[in-house]
Amino acid sequence: MLSAYIVKSESAGLRATYIVGKKFGGAVRRNRLRRLLREAFRGIFPTGLGGHKAVMLPMASAAGADLKAIEKDMERIFQNAGFIEDSLPARR
């Protein structure tokens, strides 16, 4: 559902960028998906994670996804990258 590129950075916090192309629909749909991605990221890293930049690219299957599905996939990505050791507790 998501693809991510993560690189080291000189900045103090983890910065995330979300690239949502026109294949996801009009501006309203693209902005909704961006908001969901931002909220999922905040749920996983509420205080940030120092010294890295992340670029998130949603795939076509993310178009109809809800917040829980996006959080789960984003958590999996950051676990595979070594930023998270254990599964996060359920927020809701």
CORRAUR-V340496 format. One record per residue. RES is the residue in one small letter. PHI is phi in whole degrees, -180 to 180 (NA if undefined). OMEGA is omega in whole degrees, 0 to 359 (none if undefined). BURIAL is b if it has 9 or more other ideal C-beta (glycine too) atoms within 8 Angstrom, else e. Layout:
res phi omega burial
RES PHI OMEGA BURIAL
RES PHI OMEGA BURIAL
//
This chain:
res phi omega burial
m NA 179 b
l -130 171 b
s -127 183 e
a -140 172 b
y -118 183 e
i -125 180 b
v -133 175 e
k -68 183 e
s -141 176 e
e -80 183 e
s -73 185 e
a -76 185 e
g -105 175 e
l -84 178 b
r -105 179 b
a -123 177 b
t -122 183 e
y -120 181 b
i -107 181 e
v -120 184 b
g -80 183 e
k -70 179 e
k -66 180 e
f -86 177 b
g 118 182 e
g -73 184 e
a -61 182 e
v -64 179 e
r -67 180 b
r -64 179 b
n -67 177 e
r -63 179 e
l -65 176 b
r -61 179 b
r -63 177 e
l -63 178 b
l -64 179 b
r -63 180 b
e -66 177 b
a -63 179 b
f -64 178 b
r -63 179 e
g -68 181 b
i -85 181 b
f -124 183 b
p -64 180 e
t -107 181 e
g 86 180 e
l -141 192 e
g -64 168 e
g 75 180 b
h -141 172 b
k -123 180 b
a -127 174 b
v -115 182 b
m -102 179 b
l -122 178 b
p -74 175 b
m -94 184 e
a -57 182 e
s -69 180 e
a -79 185 b
a -59 182 b
g -106 185 e
a -78 176 b
d -98 184 e
l -61 182 e
k -63 180 e
a -67 179 b
i -68 177 b
e -59 182 b
k -63 180 e
d -69 179 b
m -66 177 b
e -61 179 b
r -61 180 e
i -63 182 b
f -73 173 b
q -67 179 b
n -63 179 e
a -82 177 e
g 90 179 e
f -88 180 e
i -126 180 b
e -89 183 e
d -115 176 e
s -66 180 e
l -77 176 b
p -69 179 e
a -65 181 e
r -87 185 e
r -129 none e
//
